[in-house]
Structure formats: structure tokens, C-alpha cells
Amino acid sequence: MRFVEFKDVSGAVVLVNAAGILFLRPAESGCTDVHFAGRQEPLRLDARVHEVAEALEEAAPEPPEPMMSLLS
């Protein structure tokens, strides 16, 4: 799974990998709180929840085609 580049609310660039994300929660002023496994405080991103979710979904690898794996 690839990392996705976002900006946090301070303007710093952060790389996020969906593997450790527990859930996303909308925050004030259109930001998103990203809750990670093993981290007490959420990471606040300067993006809306649907934008974060779509970017993470696009970064997910495509599952292998079952028929092609049988042929190889």
C-alpha cells in the first residue's frame, strides 16, 4: 500500500498509510481527525473526510485477478 501525502493543520506535509488507520472523524472547519492504532492523539489533516477517504482508497493496491493467478 502506498503512502498518501496530506497537509496537517499547521501546514506541514505528512505521509499517511491506510494500514494503521482505525477511523476518520470530521473535525471543525472542514478538517479531518485521523485515528491511528497505537497513537493516543489523532492527526488533524487540512482536508475533508471524503477527500481523505477517496485518496486512501485510490492508494490501496488492486486485488489480484483470480483467473490470472490460475493461468500463471
ABEGO torsion letter per residue (X at the ends): XBBBBBBBAAGBBBBBBAAABABBBBBBGGBBBBBBBGBABBBBBBBBAAAAAAAAAAABBBBBBAAAAAAX
